[in-house]
């Protein structure tokens, strides 16, 4: 089990403006460790967004792309 508690910023650069947080968890869900079941909420805390989105799904690290479902949200999302 790995806990997610990360800041979200406007860009990749150091010092880029904070716009929110991502909080949740993921669990290794395959014997080979290449799949993780994830559940997390993205909370936009600043600017014109001020809402949240909740995600759940399986991230497959061995492939170029994975899909997670948007399970809900608040406000305009």
PyMOL commands that place a pseudoatom at each C-alpha (Angstrom):
pseudoatom trace, name=CA, resn=UNK, resi=1, chain=A, elem=C, hetatm=0, pos=[0.000, 0.000, 0.000]
pseudoatom trace, name=CA, resn=UNK, resi=2, chain=A, elem=C, hetatm=0, pos=[1.393, 3.377, -1.009]
pseudoatom trace, name=CA, resn=UNK, resi=3, chain=A, elem=C, hetatm=0, pos=[-0.179, 6.635, 0.134]
pseudoatom trace, name=CA, resn=UNK, resi=4, chain=A, elem=C, hetatm=0, pos=[-0.497, 9.569, -2.286]
pseudoatom trace, name=CA, resn=UNK, resi=5, chain=A, elem=C, hetatm=0, pos=[-0.331, 13.092, -0.822]
pseudoatom trace, name=CA, resn=UNK, resi=6, chain=A, elem=C, hetatm=0, pos=[1.153, 15.271, -3.549]
pseudoatom trace, name=CA, resn=UNK, resi=7, chain=A, elem=C, hetatm=0, pos=[1.000, 18.936, -4.468]
pseudoatom trace, name=CA, resn=UNK, resi=8, chain=A, elem=C, hetatm=0, pos=[-0.277, 19.859, -7.938]
pseudoatom trace, name=CA, resn=UNK, resi=9, chain=A, elem=C, hetatm=0, pos=[1.385, 22.773, -9.697]
pseudoatom trace, name=CA, resn=UNK, resi=10, chain=A, elem=C, hetatm=0, pos=[0.723, 24.820, -12.825]
pseudoatom trace, name=CA, resn=UNK, resi=11, chain=A, elem=C, hetatm=0, pos=[3.837, 23.511, -14.555]
pseudoatom trace, name=CA, resn=UNK, resi=12, chain=A, elem=C, hetatm=0, pos=[6.914, 21.289, -14.217]
pseudoatom trace, name=CA, resn=UNK, resi=13, chain=A, elem=C, hetatm=0, pos=[9.326, 24.039, -13.205]
pseudoatom trace, name=CA, resn=UNK, resi=14, chain=A, elem=C, hetatm=0, pos=[10.539, 24.484, -9.632]
pseudoatom trace, name=CA, resn=UNK, resi=15, chain=A, elem=C, hetatm=0, pos=[8.582, 27.287, -8.014]
pseudoatom trace, name=CA, resn=UNK, resi=16, chain=A, elem=C, hetatm=0, pos=[5.582, 26.786, -10.307]
pseudoatom trace, name=CA, resn=UNK, resi=17, chain=A, elem=C, hetatm=0, pos=[2.333, 27.936, -8.683]
pseudoatom trace, name=CA, resn=UNK, resi=18, chain=A, elem=C, hetatm=0, pos=[0.418, 25.534, -6.436]
pseudoatom trace, name=CA, resn=UNK, resi=19, chain=A, elem=C, hetatm=0, pos=[-3.110, 24.783, -7.699]
pseudoatom trace, name=CA, resn=UNK, resi=20, chain=A, elem=C, hetatm=0, pos=[-4.111, 21.816, -5.534]
pseudoatom trace, name=CA, resn=UNK, resi=21, chain=A, elem=C, hetatm=0, pos=[-3.400, 18.400, -4.033]
pseudoatom trace, name=CA, resn=UNK, resi=22, chain=A, elem=C, hetatm=0, pos=[-3.811, 14.752, -4.961]
pseudoatom trace, name=CA, resn=UNK, resi=23, chain=A, elem=C, hetatm=0, pos=[-4.584, 12.397, -2.078]
pseudoatom trace, name=CA, resn=UNK, resi=24, chain=A, elem=C, hetatm=0, pos=[-5.353, 8.676, -2.033]
pseudoatom trace, name=CA, resn=UNK, resi=25, chain=A, elem=C, hetatm=0, pos=[-3.577, 5.351, -2.335]
pseudoatom trace, name=CA, resn=UNK, resi=26, chain=A, elem=C, hetatm=0, pos=[-2.475, 2.582, -4.656]
pseudoatom trace, name=CA, resn=UNK, resi=27, chain=A, elem=C, hetatm=0, pos=[-1.902, -1.112, -4.080]
pseudoatom trace, name=CA, resn=UNK, resi=28, chain=A, elem=C, hetatm=0, pos=[0.159, -3.538, -6.140]
pseudoatom trace, name=CA, resn=UNK, resi=29, chain=A, elem=C, hetatm=0, pos=[-2.510, -5.733, -7.714]
pseudoatom trace, name=CA, resn=UNK, resi=30, chain=A, elem=C, hetatm=0, pos=[-0.489, -8.222, -9.747]
pseudoatom trace, name=CA, resn=UNK, resi=31, chain=A, elem=C, hetatm=0, pos=[2.120, -10.797, -8.800]
pseudoatom trace, name=CA, resn=UNK, resi=32, chain=A, elem=C, hetatm=0, pos=[4.702, -9.275, -11.144]
pseudoatom trace, name=CA, resn=UNK, resi=33, chain=A, elem=C, hetatm=0, pos=[4.126, -5.753, -9.726]
pseudoatom trace, name=CA, resn=UNK, resi=34, chain=A, elem=C, hetatm=0, pos=[3.223, -4.268, -13.111]
pseudoatom trace, name=CA, resn=UNK, resi=35, chain=A, elem=C, hetatm=0, pos=[-0.350, -3.304, -12.141]
pseudoatom trace, name=CA, resn=UNK, resi=36, chain=A, elem=C, hetatm=0, pos=[-1.517, -1.038, -9.344]
pseudoatom trace, name=CA, resn=UNK, resi=37, chain=A, elem=C, hetatm=0, pos=[-5.118, -0.462, -8.288]
pseudoatom trace, name=CA, resn=UNK, resi=38, chain=A, elem=C, hetatm=0, pos=[-5.470, 3.257, -7.586]
pseudoatom trace, name=CA, resn=UNK, resi=39, chain=A, elem=C, hetatm=0, pos=[-8.054, 5.394, -5.796]
pseudoatom trace, name=CA, resn=UNK, resi=40, chain=A, elem=C, hetatm=0, pos=[-7.397, 9.093, -5.306]
pseudoatom trace, name=CA, resn=UNK, resi=41, chain=A, elem=C, hetatm=0, pos=[-8.993, 12.523, -5.242]
pseudoatom trace, name=CA, resn=UNK, resi=42, chain=A, elem=C, hetatm=0, pos=[-7.598, 15.602, -6.955]
pseudoatom trace, name=CA, resn=UNK, resi=43, chain=A, elem=C, hetatm=0, pos=[-8.545, 18.790, -5.108]
pseudoatom trace, name=CA, resn=UNK, resi=44, chain=A, elem=C, hetatm=0, pos=[-8.068, 22.092, -6.902]
pseudoatom trace, name=CA, resn=UNK, resi=45, chain=A, elem=C, hetatm=0, pos=[-7.544, 24.655, -4.143]
pseudoatom trace, name=CA, resn=UNK, resi=46, chain=A, elem=C, hetatm=0, pos=[-6.681, 27.893, -5.920]
pseudoatom trace, name=CA, resn=UNK, resi=47, chain=A, elem=C, hetatm=0, pos=[-7.732, 29.935, -8.911]
pseudoatom trace, name=CA, resn=UNK, resi=48, chain=A, elem=C, hetatm=0, pos=[-10.871, 29.476, -10.956]
pseudoatom trace, name=CA, resn=UNK, resi=49, chain=A, elem=C, hetatm=0, pos=[-11.080, 25.711, -10.395]
pseudoatom trace, name=CA, resn=UNK, resi=50, chain=A, elem=C, hetatm=0, pos=[-11.829, 25.264, -6.631]
pseudoatom trace, name=CA, resn=UNK, resi=51, chain=A, elem=C, hetatm=0, pos=[-13.364, 21.805, -7.131]
pseudoatom trace, name=CA, resn=UNK, resi=52, chain=A, elem=C, hetatm=0, pos=[-12.415, 18.135, -6.912]
pseudoatom trace, name=CA, resn=UNK, resi=53, chain=A, elem=C, hetatm=0, pos=[-12.367, 14.981, -9.037]
pseudoatom trace, name=CA, resn=UNK, resi=54, chain=A, elem=C, hetatm=0, pos=[-12.209, 11.394, -7.745]
pseudoatom trace, name=CA, resn=UNK, resi=55, chain=A, elem=C, hetatm=0, pos=[-10.528, 8.632, -9.755]
pseudoatom trace, name=CA, resn=UNK, resi=56, chain=A, elem=C, hetatm=0, pos=[-10.332, 4.840, -9.502]
pseudoatom trace, name=CA, resn=UNK, resi=57, chain=A, elem=C, hetatm=0, pos=[-8.835, 2.173, -11.725]
pseudoatom trace, name=CA, resn=UNK, resi=58, chain=A, elem=C, hetatm=0, pos=[-5.842, 0.033, -12.599]
pseudoatom trace, name=CA, resn=UNK, resi=59, chain=A, elem=C, hetatm=0, pos=[-2.571, 1.619, -13.696]
pseudoatom trace, name=CA, resn=UNK, resi=60, chain=A, elem=C, hetatm=0, pos=[-0.436, -0.746, -15.773]
pseudoatom trace, name=CA, resn=UNK, resi=61, chain=A, elem=C, hetatm=0, pos=[3.181, 0.384, -15.612]
pseudoatom trace, name=CA, resn=UNK, resi=62, chain=A, elem=C, hetatm=0, pos=[4.321, -1.981, -18.401]
pseudoatom trace, name=CA, resn=UNK, resi=63, chain=A, elem=C, hetatm=0, pos=[2.225, -0.259, -21.087]
pseudoatom trace, name=CA, resn=UNK, resi=64, chain=A, elem=C, hetatm=0, pos=[2.432, 3.241, -22.522]
pseudoatom trace, name=CA, resn=UNK, resi=65, chain=A, elem=C, hetatm=0, pos=[-1.102, 4.211, -21.488]
pseudoatom trace, name=CA, resn=UNK, resi=66, chain=A, elem=C, hetatm=0, pos=[-3.613, 3.310, -18.756]
pseudoatom trace, name=CA, resn=UNK, resi=67, chain=A, elem=C, hetatm=0, pos=[-7.171, 4.488, -18.202]
pseudoatom trace, name=CA, resn=UNK, resi=68, chain=A, elem=C, hetatm=0, pos=[-8.701, 5.488, -14.873]
pseudoatom trace, name=CA, resn=UNK, resi=69, chain=A, elem=C, hetatm=0, pos=[-12.409, 6.145, -14.341]
pseudoatom trace, name=CA, resn=UNK, resi=70, chain=A, elem=C, hetatm=0, pos=[-13.665, 9.474, -13.026]
pseudoatom trace, name=CA, resn=UNK, resi=71, chain=A, elem=C, hetatm=0, pos=[-15.912, 8.362, -10.165]
pseudoatom trace, name=CA, resn=UNK, resi=72, chain=A, elem=C, hetatm=0, pos=[-17.289, 11.737, -9.136]
pseudoatom trace, name=CA, resn=UNK, resi=73, chain=A, elem=C, hetatm=0, pos=[-16.497, 15.290, -8.259]
pseudoatom trace, name=CA, resn=UNK, resi=74, chain=A, elem=C, hetatm=0, pos=[-17.826, 18.530, -6.888]
pseudoatom trace, name=CA, resn=UNK, resi=75, chain=A, elem=C, hetatm=0, pos=[-18.822, 21.840, -8.379]
pseudoatom trace, name=CA, resn=UNK, resi=76, chain=A, elem=C, hetatm=0, pos=[-18.358, 22.255, -12.120]
pseudoatom trace, name=CA, resn=UNK, resi=77, chain=A, elem=C, hetatm=0, pos=[-16.856, 18.791, -12.551]
for i in range(1, 77): cmd.bond("trace and resi %d" % i, "trace and resi %d" % (i + 1))
show_as sticks, trace
zoom trace
